[in-house]
Amino acid sequence: MTLAAFAHSEVLAPFFLLVGMQLRSEFTHVKQILLPTVAAIGGMVLPAAIYSVINRNNEFLSGWPVVMPTDIALIMAVLLLLGKKVSIELKTFMLAIAVADDLFSIIILGVKYSGALKPEAVFGSIGAVALGVAFWRAPHQIWLVRFVNFLVLPVYIFANVYPVFAYGFPLNSPLGNSIVLSRVVGKTVGIVLFTWLATKLQISGIPRGLKFLDVLAGAQLAGMGLAVSFLIANLTYIDSIALREAKAGLLLAALLSGGIGALILIGFRRD
């Protein structure tokens, strides 16, 4: 078995199973999920809009869903590394945003790419989510979380990133730059703006203990998105050069978003 085999979407089946479990768990608390859901919408709409404007006159326009997903595993890794710099309220807020983000990403995946997904890929993604929703109280779920976070996602991401470095890392390309800008700026502005609008329109209030800098830092961290974005990129970009440029842009966006978000929490947040 070659490394390329682990870059296929079927490898993510345990991840999507876990997403289904998280969806069922989080959406049983409607009031708690309302604000993060609105924030997640902003964090998906604005990056897609920025990407679409930048690529409106080229062949990459159809790739707008690539910049939308967020990876909770990457976010939680950064938050755990920062320890006491991160409040419980921020961890809870970001988990809820990521769960809502996953739901909308799955809907887009099922609608826009239904024709491109092979039957086994459909079962390994949308089917796995459905199973997770049905069996959300599965015993020993913590072992599934560890299996996904420490094996499935790292292997899948490495299998997708390796060719980018093996054939020359395209550090500066129009497609890659549009992805970086869409994620680093679009995610941050979208989440912060929609969070502010939700509170001003009294759709939902800010949870007690959650500060503005928490929201700003969390919104920046949300620019980290690799697993589902790689899946969408593999379905979107047929040309191998464009695919490497897209994956390089996603990787750079994740590094920048994670670094900036961490600096905000380290340098500016005060307990």
C-alpha positions as CSV (number, residue, x, y, z in Angstrom):
1,M,0.0,0.0,0.0
2,T,1.4,3.4,-1.0
3,L,1.2,6.7,0.9
4,A,-1.2,8.0,-1.8
5,A,-3.8,5.5,-0.6
6,F,-4.0,7.3,2.7
7,A,-4.9,10.6,0.9
8,H,-8.3,9.2,-0.2
9,S,-11.5,10.4,1.5
10,E,-12.4,6.9,2.8
11,V,-9.6,7.3,5.4
12,L,-11.6,10.0,7.1
13,A,-14.6,7.7,7.8
14,P,-13.8,7.5,11.6
15,F,-13.5,11.3,11.6
16,F,-16.9,11.7,10.1
17,L,-18.3,9.1,12.5
18,L,-17.0,11.3,15.4
19,V,-18.5,14.4,13.7
20,G,-21.9,12.7,13.7
21,M,-21.6,12.0,17.4
22,Q,-20.6,15.6,18.2
23,L,-23.5,16.9,16.1
24,R,-26.1,14.9,17.9
25,S,-24.6,15.9,21.3
26,E,-24.2,19.6,20.6
27,F,-27.5,20.3,18.9
28,T,-29.4,18.9,21.8
29,H,-28.6,22.3,23.5
30,V,-30.3,24.8,21.2
31,K,-29.7,27.9,23.2
32,Q,-26.0,27.1,23.7
33,I,-25.4,26.4,20.0
34,L,-27.3,29.4,18.6
35,L,-24.5,32.0,18.8
36,P,-21.7,29.6,17.6
37,T,-23.9,28.5,14.7
38,V,-24.4,32.2,13.6
39,A,-20.7,32.8,14.1
40,A,-19.9,29.6,12.0
41,I,-22.0,30.8,9.2
42,G,-20.1,34.1,9.1
43,G,-16.9,32.2,9.2
44,M,-17.9,30.2,6.1
45,V,-19.8,32.9,4.0
46,L,-17.1,35.6,4.1
47,P,-14.1,33.4,3.1
48,A,-16.2,31.9,0.3
49,A,-17.1,35.5,-0.8
50,I,-13.5,36.7,-0.8
51,Y,-12.3,33.7,-2.7
52,S,-15.1,34.1,-5.3
53,V,-14.3,37.7,-5.8
54,I,-10.5,37.1,-6.2
55,N,-11.1,34.1,-8.6
56,R,-14.2,35.5,-10.4
57,N,-12.5,35.5,-13.8
58,N,-10.5,32.3,-13.8
59,E,-11.0,28.5,-13.8
60,F,-10.6,28.3,-10.0
61,L,-13.9,29.9,-9.1
62,S,-15.7,26.6,-8.4
63,G,-13.3,25.9,-5.6
64,W,-14.9,28.3,-3.2
65,P,-16.0,25.5,-0.7
66,V,-12.3,24.8,-0.1
67,V,-11.9,27.8,2.2
68,M,-14.9,27.2,4.3
69,P,-14.2,24.2,6.7
70,T,-12.5,24.5,10.1
71,D,-10.6,21.8,11.9
72,I,-11.5,21.4,15.6
73,A,-8.6,19.0,16.2
74,L,-6.1,21.7,15.1
75,I,-7.8,24.4,17.2
76,M,-8.0,22.3,20.3
77,A,-4.3,21.3,19.9
78,V,-3.3,25.0,20.0
79,L,-5.7,25.8,22.9
80,L,-4.4,22.9,24.9
81,L,-0.8,24.0,24.3
82,L,-1.6,27.4,25.7
83,G,-3.0,26.0,28.9
84,K,-4.2,28.7,31.4
85,K,-4.1,31.4,28.7
86,V,-7.3,29.9,27.4
87,S,-10.6,30.1,29.2
88,I,-13.1,27.2,29.4
89,E,-15.7,29.5,27.7
90,L,-13.5,29.9,24.7
91,K,-12.9,26.2,24.4
92,T,-16.6,25.5,24.6
93,F,-17.4,28.3,22.1
94,M,-14.9,27.0,19.5
95,L,-16.0,23.4,19.9
96,A,-19.6,24.5,19.1
97,I,-18.4,26.6,16.1
98,A,-16.5,23.7,14.7
99,V,-19.4,21.3,15.1
100,A,-21.7,23.8,13.3
101,D,-19.0,24.3,10.7
102,D,-18.8,20.6,10.2
103,L,-22.5,20.3,9.7
104,F,-22.6,23.0,7.0
105,S,-19.5,21.6,5.3
106,I,-21.1,18.2,5.1
107,I,-24.2,19.7,3.6
108,I,-22.1,21.5,0.9
109,L,-20.1,18.3,0.3
110,G,-23.3,16.3,-0.2
111,V,-25.0,18.8,-2.5
112,K,-22.1,20.3,-4.6
113,Y,-20.0,17.2,-4.9
114,S,-22.6,14.4,-4.9
115,G,-21.7,13.5,-8.5
116,A,-18.0,13.5,-7.9
117,L,-18.0,11.3,-4.8
118,K,-17.6,7.5,-5.4
119,P,-20.1,5.3,-3.5
120,E,-17.5,4.3,-1.0
121,A,-16.6,7.9,-0.4
122,V,-20.3,8.8,0.2
123,F,-20.6,6.0,2.7
124,G,-17.3,7.0,4.4
125,S,-18.4,10.6,4.8
126,I,-22.1,11.4,4.8
127,G,-23.0,7.8,5.7
128,A,-20.5,7.8,8.6
129,V,-22.0,11.1,9.9
130,A,-25.4,9.5,9.8
131,L,-24.1,6.5,11.8
132,G,-22.5,8.8,14.3
133,V,-25.8,10.7,14.8
134,A,-27.6,7.4,15.3
135,F,-25.0,6.0,17.8
136,W,-23.9,9.2,19.5
137,R,-23.7,7.5,22.9
138,A,-21.4,4.8,21.8
139,P,-19.3,3.4,24.6
140,H,-15.6,4.2,24.9
141,Q,-16.1,7.3,22.6
142,I,-12.9,8.8,24.1
143,W,-10.9,6.1,22.3
144,L,-12.5,7.0,19.0
145,V,-11.5,10.7,19.7
146,R,-7.9,9.7,20.4
147,F,-7.8,7.3,17.3
148,V,-9.1,10.1,15.1
149,N,-6.9,13.0,16.5
150,F,-3.7,11.1,16.9
151,L,-3.8,8.6,14.0
152,V,-6.5,9.2,11.3
153,L,-6.1,13.0,10.9
154,P,-2.3,13.1,11.1
155,V,-1.9,10.3,8.6
156,Y,-4.5,11.7,6.2
157,I,-3.0,15.3,6.4
158,F,0.6,14.0,5.9
159,A,-0.5,11.9,2.9
160,N,-2.0,15.0,1.3
161,V,0.8,17.4,2.3
162,Y,3.8,15.2,1.3
163,P,3.4,15.6,-2.5
164,V,3.3,19.4,-2.0
165,F,6.8,19.3,-0.6
166,A,8.1,16.4,-2.7
167,Y,7.4,18.2,-6.0
168,G,8.4,21.7,-4.8
169,F,6.4,23.8,-2.3
170,P,4.6,26.6,-4.3
171,L,5.1,29.3,-1.7
172,N,3.6,32.1,-3.9
173,S,0.9,31.5,-6.4
174,P,-2.4,33.3,-7.3
175,L,-4.5,30.4,-6.2
176,G,-2.6,29.7,-3.0
177,N,-2.6,33.4,-2.1
178,S,-6.3,33.7,-2.6
179,I,-6.9,30.8,-0.2
180,V,-4.6,32.3,2.4
181,L,-6.3,35.7,2.3
182,S,-9.8,34.1,2.3
183,R,-9.1,32.0,5.3
184,V,-6.8,34.2,7.4
185,V,-8.9,37.4,6.9
186,G,-12.3,36.0,5.9
187,K,-12.6,33.6,8.8
188,T,-11.6,36.2,11.4
189,V,-13.8,39.0,10.1
190,G,-16.7,36.7,9.4
191,I,-16.9,35.1,12.8
192,V,-16.3,38.4,14.7
193,L,-18.8,40.3,12.6
194,F,-21.6,37.7,12.8
195,T,-21.0,37.3,16.5
196,W,-21.4,41.0,17.0
197,L,-24.5,41.1,14.8
198,A,-26.1,38.2,16.7
199,T,-25.6,40.1,20.0
200,K,-26.7,43.5,18.6
201,L,-29.8,42.0,17.0
202,Q,-30.5,40.1,20.2
203,I,-30.5,36.7,18.5
204,S,-28.2,35.4,21.2
205,G,-26.1,36.8,24.0
206,I,-22.4,36.4,24.6
207,P,-21.8,33.6,27.2
208,R,-20.7,34.9,30.6
209,G,-16.9,34.9,30.8
210,L,-16.3,35.0,27.1
211,K,-14.4,38.2,26.2
212,F,-14.0,40.1,22.9
213,L,-10.3,39.0,22.7
214,D,-11.4,35.4,23.2
215,V,-13.7,35.7,20.2
216,L,-11.1,37.5,18.1
217,A,-8.4,34.8,18.9
218,G,-10.9,32.0,18.4
219,A,-12.0,33.5,15.1
220,Q,-8.3,33.7,14.0
221,L,-7.7,30.1,15.0
222,A,-10.7,29.0,12.9
223,G,-8.6,29.8,9.8
224,M,-6.9,26.4,10.5
225,G,-8.7,23.9,8.2
226,L,-6.9,21.0,6.5
227,A,-8.7,17.6,6.6
228,V,-12.1,18.5,5.0
229,S,-10.5,21.2,2.9
230,F,-8.1,18.7,1.5
231,L,-11.0,16.4,0.7
232,I,-12.8,19.2,-1.2
233,A,-9.6,20.2,-2.9
234,N,-9.0,16.7,-4.2
235,L,-12.5,16.8,-5.7
236,T,-12.2,20.3,-7.2
237,Y,-8.8,20.8,-8.7
238,I,-8.1,18.3,-11.5
239,D,-4.7,19.8,-12.5
240,S,-1.9,18.5,-10.3
241,I,-0.2,21.9,-10.2
242,A,-3.3,23.7,-9.1
243,L,-4.0,21.0,-6.5
244,R,-0.5,21.5,-5.0
245,E,-1.0,25.2,-5.0
246,A,-4.3,24.9,-3.2
247,K,-2.9,22.5,-0.5
248,A,0.1,24.8,0.0
249,G,-2.3,27.7,0.5
250,L,-4.3,25.8,3.0
251,L,-1.2,24.8,4.9
252,L,0.2,28.4,5.0
253,A,-3.3,29.7,6.1
254,A,-3.3,27.1,8.9
255,L,0.2,28.1,10.1
256,L,-0.6,31.8,10.0
257,S,-4.0,31.5,11.6
258,G,-2.7,29.3,14.4
259,G,0.3,31.6,15.0
260,I,-1.7,34.8,15.1
261,G,-4.4,33.4,17.2
262,A,-1.9,32.0,19.7
263,L,-0.1,35.4,19.9
264,I,-3.4,37.2,20.6
265,L,-4.0,34.9,23.6
266,I,-0.5,35.0,24.8
267,G,0.2,38.7,24.4
268,F,-3.1,40.5,24.9
269,R,-5.5,38.4,26.9
270,R,-5.8,39.3,30.6
271,D,-7.6,37.2,33.2
